């Protein structure tokens, strides 16, 4: 035990990359044309931390704009 460093990792340190990761997965899914999967990833990021609400206007505007542009059949 002598000489072993004491390592403490708090929960907030170990999961700080989960929110940007889920948001990046959502954006990648939107770019690939998989809007439903992107929405699921974004909702997961919202459920994980409410800080993802900062991205909500951009993602909501993208989805609404896509529905308006493509029309009621393909949007």
N, C-alpha and C positions, 0 to 999 in steps of 0.2 A: 504494500500500500504506500510505502514511502516513495515519493517522487511522482506519484500519479496526479495529474492535474484534475481539479474539480471543475467539471463542465456542467453548467446549468442552462437549460434551454426552456424558455417560457413558451406557453402555447401561442402567444401572439408572434413570437419570433419564428416558430416552425411553420406557421400557416400563412405567412405574409405574402407568399407568392401564389396562393390559391385564387384570390380574387382576380388579379391580372391574367392568370392562366385561363380561368373560365371565360373571362371576357374576350381574350384572344381567340379561344376556341369558337366563341359565338361569332366573332367578326370573320374568322376564316370560313365558318359554315355559311354565313351570309354571302361571302365572296364566291363560294363554290355553287351557290344557288340552292342550298339546303336551308330554307328559311325556318322551317319547323324545328330542325335540329339546332339552329342558331338561337331560336327563341327559348328552347329548353335550356341550353347552356347559359343564356343570359338570365333566365329565371333562377337557375341554380346559383349564379353569382349574386343575384339580389337576395336570395335566401341565406347565403353565407354571410355577407356583410351588406348593410344598407348603403354603404358608400358607393356601390355600383349605380345608385340613382343619379349620380353625376353623369353617367353615360346614357341614361334613359332617353333624354330628348333627342340625341343624335340617332340612336337605334330606332326609336319610335318614328322619327321623321323619315328615316330610310324606308321603313316598312310601309308607312302610309304613302310615301311618294311612289314606291314601287307598285302599290295597289292602284293608285290613281293613274300611273303611267301605263300599266298593263291592262287596265280595265277590269270589269267585274268577272270576266271568264277566266283569265289567266293570272290575275292578281291575287 
